[in-house]
């Protein structure tokens, strides 16, 4: 049975994506600009934390969609069909964006610029294409399409996700005490690890990739699964309250640049209130928000390429549009940035993401079905 889409969560994906885009736009280390807005607010400088929210959403929404399947029909065929669906979702768009970056490197090569070096070397190209950058010991390694490090981390979490969901759902069905102890212990482990990242690594925050970032993704997916299982126990009135309180909590945490872990109660509150029937969710259910949410994956994957394009086309041209701090310069830059990113995301969504997801999933499912059909035939033959 196909479950009704949680449109509020879809809209939150879009909001999170836009804020990550703004984080990258205003980050001097990413866009190499002179724009400085961080002295006024931390909303953009700290918006790398919305990636953590993405991880939590994955655990939350996949439990909603696949809970019954993983509990009642757990088999190798179902497992590999799930993985095939995830590969069909990620890889066509991922490889398309890598191809776009290669074109930019070829442009640099043709114009006598330094190309295919540093973060854009062939070694890192292979790592990025195969999602193996997730196992790097370099916590700052995000080569080629920088944001795709989180997609790499999610891919490896997907391989474990059916077992994660089965575990937490099974525990939830075995009594309140065992459920409470398991969930509480898991939460302690998760937040202890997040604290370890902030305390141990030199940047002092959760903005890490590589192995630490992959494990961070895995644990936050687990947190999302647990949040989904806890949500039904909350009264509707409490859910109505958690959503606005969560939004206020997250906004203030970002603005005042508080310690990274402090933002998570706000993220949890937003997820817990995502199914409530209040005004906020009615607004988030409007077509514009849903459309942005549907575009979020394409937008997330392409926006860094747009930044890189903007940088390479203007860095030697004498254009000062991206080196000033006036309202006009910032506004013009943002208009160009979103004016390129959004149409490209629409194109990618309609021409690559949706059609290839369907085609690749269909082909991979055929391969899986044939593989296991042959296995069954061999068993009966012996």
Order of alpha helices (4+ residues) and beta strands (2+ residues): alpha-alpha-alpha-alpha-alpha-alpha-alpha-alpha-alpha-alpha-alpha-alpha-alpha-alpha
